[in-house]
Amino acid sequence: MNRPRIGIAGIAIESSTFSPHRSGAEAFRVTREDALIGRYDFLAPGAALRERADWVPLLHAVALPGGAVEAQVYDALRDEIVERIVSAGELDGLFLDIHGAMSVVGREDAEADLARAVREATGADTLISASMDLHGNVSEPFVRRLDLVTCYRMAPHEDAWESRERAAANLVDRLDHGGGQPLKAWVQVPVLLPGEKTSTRIEPARGIYARVPEVEAMPGVLDAAVWVGYAWADEPRCQAAVVVTGDDADVITEQAESLARSYWEHRADFAFVAPADTLETCVAKALASATAPYVISDSGDNPTAGGTGDVSWTLGRLLATPELVDGSRTSLFASIFDEAAVAACAAAGRGAVVTTEVGGRVDAGPSGPVTVSGTVVALTEDDPVAGRIAVLDCGGLHVIITERRKPYHLESDFTDLGLDPRSADIVVVKIGYLEPELYALAADWMLALTPGGVDQDLQRLGHHRIERPMYPFDPEMPAPNLTPRLV
């Protein structure tokens, strides 16, 4: 029997429409040909899934979350994917590896546009299986053009690659058994919450997502997925959603409605994954803590949720806190990007005292640039993400300044700069919920409710294009119709 031919393509980015940042061509890491196959460990030579199909690499582009994608950049990536699909010849399947919360300047529902273009290129008979982040958005025009769709079941996303493998395996299984296009029971839930309130580390998300594999295991079901949606874009598609895929219409419809009702009924139970308060309260509690390191999330400018990474509001207040700059404590601030400030530090050299303005150049809204004075204690070149990096010691507060936007999730991100987060008293990171390594090293932590393009206080961001009524914007809204639609 001939092995199925399966193409691989996708554009993956999470885009905040409340951020002034724009994601250009430089933001994307584009992979083609054999390098694209090498992106997936489950397609390594000798891997079972690799041997079950002929995998045809097309194009995959991925970027750090940020602002909306420039229209011409999106068009070029989409059009190249289409051209490569057409040039590839007949495909039995397509594995579409995306995020699901891409916004494009001047456009609406970018993933639906991508799915439309891909479907027109492949034709109706090619099975398309999409893997998504659970913070993606699932509109009807989007899901209607797919045959299989799944998403992560953990936040933080420790199962990201497992989910991609599931999407690919579901596709191969379907092709092997000649099952054709399955049914999809789709329903949106008018709830829009930030990821920091929907972490699967705690209830109710933990319990809701624990049900997903149970539904998947039922006869007549191929896959089940629950999306939280993306809270920091202002588009009608932004809300929670459920899709159950399979061949038994009654079962998938019943289970999709059950999952959707569970999400809706628990809407008021979702809470921040950690104690959350103002920055001032978080710093005060960290200073009074008997344990260290005490980690504080600068959540409003989290670059892995779409923040610019250069909001200086938090840094300005840390520099104005005497206990952090009098030399009595060691604290780390990670990070803020400013190419000119890094260049000034590099020109002065290690050991020099530098005074420079930092941040607030892309997102000047909360505070604009702040003045930083300190000793250059570290300089590095050619970080694959950040480019050049400088560290200024401002009386015990170590400020990490990067040439380009970079999230700090790993212990090695600090130790590579000669900084030891485990021995610091306080670590302030531009992040939301803590990624696994930071979570493991934190003796205690809090979520600071700070301003920025991914502000946790959705009410002050100014959504005006989402569908209403919507919880929590309309807390007294009537119960919605959660009857799934077969698409």
C-alpha positions as CSV (number, residue, x, y, z in Angstrom):
1,M,0.0,0.0,0.0
2,N,1.3,3.5,-0.9
3,R,2.0,5.7,2.1
4,P,0.0,8.9,2.2
5,R,1.7,12.1,1.2
6,I,1.2,14.8,3.9
7,G,2.3,18.4,3.7
8,I,3.5,20.5,6.6
9,A,2.8,24.2,6.9
10,G,1.8,26.9,9.3
11,I,2.2,30.4,10.6
12,A,2.3,30.7,14.4
13,I,2.2,33.9,16.4
14,E,0.1,35.3,19.2
15,S,-0.7,39.0,18.5
16,S,-2.0,41.7,20.9
17,T,-4.0,44.3,19.2
18,F,-3.6,46.5,22.2
19,S,0.2,46.7,21.7
20,P,1.7,49.3,19.5
21,H,4.4,46.8,18.4
22,R,4.2,45.5,14.9
23,S,5.5,42.1,13.9
24,G,7.5,42.4,10.7
25,A,9.5,39.9,8.6
26,E,12.3,40.0,11.1
27,A,10.1,38.6,13.9
28,F,9.6,35.3,12.1
29,R,11.8,32.2,12.0
30,V,10.9,30.6,8.7
31,T,11.7,26.9,8.1
32,R,11.5,25.1,4.8
33,E,12.6,21.8,3.3
34,D,14.4,19.2,5.4
35,A,14.9,21.7,8.2
36,L,11.1,21.7,8.6
37,I,10.9,18.0,9.0
38,G,13.7,18.3,11.6
39,R,11.5,20.7,13.7
40,Y,9.5,17.7,14.9
41,D,11.1,14.9,17.0
42,F,8.2,12.6,16.2
43,L,9.3,12.8,12.6
44,A,12.9,12.0,13.2
45,P,14.4,9.1,11.1
46,G,13.1,5.8,12.6
47,A,10.2,7.4,14.5
48,A,7.0,5.4,14.0
49,L,5.1,8.3,12.7
50,R,7.8,9.2,10.2
51,E,7.6,5.8,8.6
52,R,3.8,5.8,8.2
53,A,3.7,8.7,5.6
54,D,5.7,10.6,3.1
55,W,6.1,14.0,4.8
56,V,6.3,17.0,2.4
57,P,7.8,20.1,4.0
58,L,6.2,23.3,2.7
59,L,6.8,26.3,5.0
60,H,6.5,27.1,8.6
61,A,6.9,30.5,10.2
62,V,6.9,31.1,14.0
63,A,7.4,34.3,15.9
64,L,7.6,35.4,19.5
65,P,4.2,36.8,20.5
66,G,4.0,40.5,19.8
67,G,1.9,43.1,18.1
68,A,-0.2,42.5,15.0
69,V,1.6,41.2,11.9
70,E,2.2,43.6,9.1
71,A,-0.2,42.8,6.3
72,Q,2.4,42.5,3.6
73,V,4.4,40.1,5.8
74,Y,1.4,37.8,6.4
75,D,0.4,38.0,2.7
76,A,3.9,36.9,1.6
77,L,4.0,33.9,4.0
78,R,0.5,32.8,3.2
79,D,1.1,33.1,-0.6
80,E,4.3,31.1,-0.4
81,I,2.5,28.3,1.5
82,V,-0.1,28.3,-1.2
83,E,2.5,28.2,-4.0
84,R,4.4,25.4,-2.3
85,I,1.1,23.4,-1.9
86,V,0.4,23.8,-5.6
87,S,3.9,22.8,-6.6
88,A,3.9,19.8,-4.3
89,G,1.4,17.9,-6.4
90,E,-1.4,15.8,-4.9
91,L,-1.5,15.7,-1.1
92,D,-3.5,13.2,0.8
93,G,-3.2,15.3,4.0
94,L,-1.9,18.6,5.4
95,F,-0.6,19.1,8.9
96,L,-1.3,22.7,9.8
97,D,0.9,23.8,12.8
98,I,-0.4,27.2,14.0
99,H,-1.1,29.2,17.2
100,G,-4.5,30.5,16.5
101,A,-4.3,34.0,17.9
102,M,-2.6,35.7,14.9
103,S,-3.9,39.2,14.2
104,V,-2.9,41.0,11.0
105,V,-3.0,44.8,10.6
106,G,-6.3,45.8,8.9
107,R,-7.6,42.3,8.7
108,E,-10.0,40.2,10.7
109,D,-9.8,36.5,11.6
110,A,-6.4,35.8,10.1
111,E,-6.5,32.1,10.8
112,A,-9.8,31.8,8.9
113,D,-8.1,33.5,5.9
114,L,-5.1,31.2,6.1
115,A,-7.4,28.1,6.3
116,R,-9.4,29.4,3.3
117,A,-6.3,29.9,1.2
118,V,-4.9,26.5,2.2
119,R,-8.2,24.7,1.5
120,E,-8.5,26.3,-1.9
121,A,-4.9,25.2,-2.7
122,T,-5.3,21.6,-1.5
123,G,-8.8,21.0,-2.8
124,A,-11.7,19.5,-0.9
125,D,-10.4,15.9,-0.8
126,T,-7.2,16.6,1.2
127,L,-7.6,16.1,4.9
128,I,-6.3,19.0,6.9
129,S,-5.4,18.5,10.6
130,A,-4.5,21.6,12.7
131,S,-2.6,21.8,16.0
132,M,-3.2,24.9,18.1
133,D,-2.5,26.6,21.3
134,L,-5.4,26.6,23.8
135,H,-5.2,30.4,23.7
136,G,-6.1,30.4,20.1
137,N,-9.5,31.4,18.7
138,V,-11.9,29.1,16.8
139,S,-14.4,30.8,14.6
140,E,-16.9,28.9,12.4
141,P,-15.3,30.1,9.1
142,F,-12.0,28.8,10.4
143,V,-13.0,25.4,11.7
144,R,-15.3,24.7,8.8
145,R,-12.3,24.5,6.4
146,L,-10.5,22.0,8.6
147,D,-11.1,18.3,9.0
148,L,-9.3,17.7,12.3
149,V,-8.4,20.2,15.0
150,T,-6.9,19.9,18.4
151,C,-5.1,22.1,21.0
152,Y,-2.9,21.9,24.1
153,R,-4.5,20.6,27.3
154,M,-2.0,22.2,29.7
155,A,-1.2,25.8,30.7
156,P,1.7,26.3,31.0
157,H,2.1,24.4,27.7
158,E,4.1,21.4,28.8
159,D,2.2,19.3,26.3
160,A,2.8,21.5,23.2
161,W,4.8,19.0,21.2
162,E,2.6,16.1,22.4
163,S,-0.4,18.0,21.0
164,R,1.3,18.5,17.6
165,E,2.1,14.8,17.5
166,R,-1.5,14.0,18.3
167,A,-2.7,16.2,15.5
168,A,-0.3,14.5,13.0
169,A,-1.1,11.0,14.3
170,N,-4.9,11.7,14.1
171,L,-4.4,12.6,10.5
172,V,-2.3,9.5,9.6
173,D,-4.8,7.3,11.4
174,R,-7.7,8.7,9.5
175,L,-5.9,8.3,6.2
176,D,-4.8,4.8,7.0
177,H,-8.3,3.7,7.7
178,G,-10.0,5.6,4.9
179,G,-12.5,7.2,7.2
180,G,-12.8,10.3,5.1
181,Q,-13.9,13.7,6.6
182,P,-15.2,13.3,10.1
183,L,-17.8,15.5,11.8
184,K,-17.0,18.4,14.1
185,A,-19.3,19.6,16.8
186,W,-18.4,23.3,17.4
187,V,-19.6,25.8,19.9
188,Q,-18.3,29.1,21.2
189,V,-18.7,30.0,24.9
190,P,-19.1,33.8,25.5
191,V,-16.3,34.0,28.1
192,L,-13.0,35.8,27.6
193,L,-10.4,35.4,30.3
194,P,-6.6,35.9,30.5
195,G,-4.5,32.8,30.6
196,E,-3.3,33.7,34.1
197,K,-6.9,33.0,35.3
198,T,-7.3,29.7,33.4
199,S,-4.1,27.8,34.2
200,T,-4.6,24.1,34.4
201,R,-2.4,24.0,37.5
202,I,-5.6,24.9,39.5
203,E,-9.3,24.5,39.4
204,P,-11.6,24.9,37.6
205,A,-9.5,24.6,34.5
206,R,-7.7,21.6,35.9
207,G,-10.9,19.6,36.2
208,I,-12.4,20.8,32.9
209,Y,-9.3,19.8,31.0
210,A,-9.0,16.5,32.8
211,R,-12.3,15.6,31.1
212,V,-11.0,16.2,27.6
213,P,-9.0,12.9,27.2
214,E,-12.0,11.0,28.7
215,V,-14.2,12.4,26.0
216,E,-11.6,11.6,23.4
217,A,-11.6,7.9,24.5
218,M,-15.4,7.5,23.9
219,P,-16.5,5.4,21.0
220,G,-17.3,7.5,18.0
221,V,-15.0,10.3,19.1
222,L,-11.6,11.1,17.5
223,D,-10.5,14.1,19.4
224,A,-11.8,16.7,21.9
225,A,-10.5,20.2,22.6
226,V,-11.3,23.3,24.7
227,W,-9.9,26.7,23.8
228,V,-9.7,29.5,26.4
229,G,-9.3,32.0,23.5
230,Y,-7.1,35.0,23.4
231,A,-8.0,37.9,25.7
232,W,-5.6,40.6,24.3
233,A,-7.0,41.0,20.8
234,D,-10.2,42.8,20.0
235,E,-11.9,40.7,17.4
236,P,-15.4,39.0,17.3
237,R,-13.8,35.5,17.3
238,C,-12.0,36.1,20.6
239,Q,-13.8,33.9,23.1
240,A,-13.7,30.3,24.5
241,A,-14.7,27.4,22.2
242,V,-15.1,23.7,22.2
243,V,-14.7,21.3,19.3
244,V,-15.3,17.5,19.5
245,T,-14.5,15.6,16.4
246,G,-15.7,12.1,15.4
247,D,-18.2,10.0,13.4
248,D,-21.0,9.7,15.9
249,A,-23.0,12.9,15.6
250,D,-25.0,12.4,18.7
251,V,-22.0,11.6,20.9
252,I,-19.8,14.4,19.7
253,T,-22.7,16.9,20.0
254,E,-23.6,15.8,23.5
255,Q,-20.0,15.9,24.7
256,A,-19.2,19.3,23.1
257,E,-22.2,20.8,24.9
258,S,-21.3,19.2,28.2
259,L,-17.7,20.6,28.0
260,A,-19.1,24.0,27.0
261,R,-21.6,24.1,29.8
262,S,-19.0,23.1,32.3
263,Y,-16.8,26.0,31.2
264,W,-19.7,28.4,31.3
265,E,-21.0,27.3,34.7
266,H,-17.5,27.7,36.2
267,R,-17.0,31.2,34.6
268,A,-17.0,33.0,38.0
269,D,-14.7,30.4,39.6
270,F,-11.7,31.1,37.5
271,A,-9.1,33.0,39.5
272,F,-5.5,34.1,39.2
273,V,-3.0,31.2,39.4
274,A,-1.1,33.1,42.1
275,P,-1.8,35.9,44.6
276,A,-2.3,39.0,42.5
277,D,-2.1,42.6,43.5
278,T,-0.5,46.0,42.7
279,L,3.2,46.2,42.0
280,E,3.7,48.1,45.3
281,T,2.0,45.4,47.3
282,C,3.9,42.7,45.5
283,V,7.2,44.4,46.2
284,A,6.3,45.1,49.9
285,K,5.5,41.4,50.4
286,A,8.7,40.3,48.6
287,L,10.8,42.6,50.8
288,A,9.1,41.3,54.0
289,S,9.4,37.6,52.9
290,A,11.7,35.3,54.9
291,T,12.2,33.1,51.8
292,A,14.0,33.7,48.6
293,P,14.0,34.0,45.7
294,Y,10.7,35.8,45.7
295,V,9.5,36.0,42.1
296,I,7.2,38.8,40.8
297,S,5.5,38.7,37.4
298,D,5.4,42.0,35.5
299,S,2.3,40.6,33.8
300,G,1.1,43.6,31.8
301,D,4.2,43.6,29.5
302,N,4.7,39.8,29.2
303,P,6.4,39.3,25.8
304,T,5.2,35.7,25.6
305,A,1.6,36.9,25.6
306,G,2.1,39.7,23.1
307,G,3.5,42.6,25.2
308,T,6.2,44.8,23.7
309,G,8.8,44.0,26.3
310,D,9.9,47.6,26.6
311,V,7.3,49.0,29.0
312,S,9.4,50.8,31.6
313,W,6.6,51.5,34.2
314,T,7.6,48.6,36.5
315,L,11.4,49.3,36.2
316,G,10.8,53.0,37.1
317,R,9.1,52.1,40.3
318,L,11.7,49.5,41.2
319,L,14.4,52.1,40.8
320,A,12.4,54.4,43.1
321,T,12.2,51.8,45.9
322,P,15.1,52.6,48.3
323,E,15.3,49.0,49.7
324,L,16.1,47.7,46.2
325,V,18.9,50.2,45.4
326,D,20.7,50.7,48.7
327,G,22.9,47.6,48.3
328,S,21.3,45.6,51.1
329,R,19.6,43.1,48.8
330,T,20.2,41.5,45.4
331,S,17.3,41.7,42.9
332,L,17.1,40.9,39.2
333,F,14.9,42.6,36.6
334,A,14.4,40.6,33.4
335,S,14.2,42.3,31.1
336,I,13.7,45.4,28.9
337,F,14.8,45.8,25.4
338,D,16.4,48.9,24.1
339,E,19.0,48.8,21.4
340,A,20.4,52.2,22.1
341,A,20.9,51.6,25.8
342,V,22.7,48.3,25.1
343,A,25.0,50.1,22.7
344,A,25.8,52.8,25.3
345,C,26.7,50.1,27.8
346,A,28.8,48.2,25.3
347,A,30.6,51.4,24.3
348,A,31.4,52.2,28.0
349,G,32.6,48.6,28.7
350,R,32.4,46.3,31.6
351,G,33.0,48.0,35.0
352,A,32.0,51.4,33.7
353,V,29.3,53.5,35.3
354,V,26.6,54.3,32.8
355,T,23.6,56.6,32.9
356,T,21.1,56.0,30.0
357,E,17.4,56.1,29.2
358,V,15.8,52.7,28.8
359,G,12.5,51.4,27.4
360,G,9.3,53.1,26.6
361,R,10.3,53.7,23.0
362,V,7.8,51.2,21.4
363,D,5.1,51.3,24.1
364,A,5.5,54.7,25.6
365,G,1.9,54.8,26.9
366,P,2.4,53.9,30.6
367,S,5.6,55.9,31.3
368,G,8.0,56.5,28.4
369,P,11.7,56.0,28.9
370,V,13.2,55.9,32.4
371,T,16.7,57.0,33.4
372,V,18.9,54.2,34.7
373,S,22.3,54.6,36.3
374,G,24.5,51.7,37.2
375,T,27.7,49.7,36.7
376,V,28.0,47.5,33.7
377,V,28.5,44.0,35.2
378,A,27.9,41.9,32.1
379,L,28.0,42.2,28.4
380,T,27.3,39.4,25.9
381,E,27.1,39.2,22.1
382,D,25.1,37.2,19.7
383,D,22.4,35.8,21.9
384,P,20.2,33.9,19.4
385,V,17.1,35.7,20.6
386,A,18.2,38.9,22.3
387,G,21.3,39.9,20.3
388,R,23.6,41.9,22.5
389,I,22.7,42.0,26.2
390,A,23.9,44.3,29.0
391,V,23.4,44.1,32.7
392,L,23.5,47.2,34.9
393,D,23.9,46.9,38.7
394,C,21.9,49.7,40.2
395,G,22.8,49.4,43.8
396,G,21.8,45.7,44.0
397,L,19.0,45.9,41.4
398,H,20.4,44.2,38.3
399,V,18.7,45.4,35.2
400,I,18.9,43.2,32.1
401,I,18.8,45.2,28.9
402,T,18.5,43.4,25.6
403,E,19.0,44.5,22.0
404,R,15.9,42.6,20.9
405,R,12.8,41.3,22.7
406,K,13.5,38.2,24.7
407,P,11.5,36.3,27.4
408,Y,13.3,35.0,30.4
409,H,11.9,31.6,31.2
410,L,15.0,29.5,31.9
411,E,17.5,29.5,34.7
412,S,20.2,29.4,32.1
413,D,18.9,32.7,30.7
414,F,20.2,34.3,33.9
415,T,23.3,32.1,34.6
416,D,24.6,32.7,31.1
417,L,24.9,36.3,32.2
418,G,26.7,35.4,35.4
419,L,23.5,36.0,37.5
420,D,22.2,33.4,40.0
421,P,18.4,33.7,40.4
422,R,18.5,31.1,43.2
423,S,20.7,33.4,45.4
424,A,18.7,36.6,44.6
425,D,16.3,38.0,47.1
426,I,13.8,39.1,44.5
427,V,13.4,38.3,40.8
428,V,11.1,40.4,38.7
429,V,10.3,38.9,35.3
430,K,8.1,40.1,32.4
431,I,5.8,37.1,32.4
432,G,2.4,36.0,33.4
433,Y,2.1,32.6,35.0
434,L,5.5,31.1,35.7
435,E,7.0,28.7,33.2
436,P,8.2,25.4,34.8
437,E,11.8,26.3,35.6
438,L,10.9,29.6,37.2
439,Y,8.0,28.0,39.1
440,A,10.4,25.3,40.5
441,L,13.0,27.8,41.7
442,A,10.6,30.4,43.2
443,A,10.3,30.1,47.0
444,D,7.2,32.2,46.6
445,W,5.7,34.4,44.0
446,M,3.0,37.0,43.1
447,L,1.4,38.3,40.0
448,A,1.8,42.1,39.7
449,L,-1.1,43.7,37.9
450,T,0.9,46.1,35.8
451,P,0.0,48.1,32.7
452,G,0.9,47.2,29.1
453,G,-0.5,45.6,26.0
454,V,-1.4,42.4,27.8
455,D,-2.9,44.0,30.9
456,Q,-4.7,41.5,33.1
457,D,-7.4,44.0,33.8
458,L,-9.3,43.5,30.6
459,Q,-11.8,46.2,31.5
460,R,-9.3,49.0,31.2
461,L,-8.0,47.9,27.8
462,G,-11.1,49.0,25.9
463,H,-12.4,46.1,23.9
464,H,-15.1,47.3,21.6
465,R,-15.3,44.7,18.8
466,I,-15.8,41.5,20.7
467,E,-19.2,39.9,20.6
468,R,-21.5,41.1,23.4
469,P,-22.8,40.1,25.8
470,M,-19.5,38.5,27.0
471,Y,-18.4,37.5,30.5
472,P,-16.8,39.2,32.5
473,F,-17.6,42.4,30.6
474,D,-21.3,41.7,31.1
475,P,-21.5,39.8,34.5
476,E,-25.3,39.8,34.6
477,M,-25.7,38.5,31.1
478,P,-28.3,35.7,30.5
479,A,-27.3,32.2,30.0
480,P,-26.2,31.7,26.4
481,N,-27.3,29.0,23.9
482,L,-24.6,26.4,24.0
483,T,-26.0,24.0,21.5
484,P,-23.1,22.9,19.3
485,R,-23.3,23.1,15.5
486,L,-22.1,20.3,13.3
487,V,-19.6,21.7,10.8
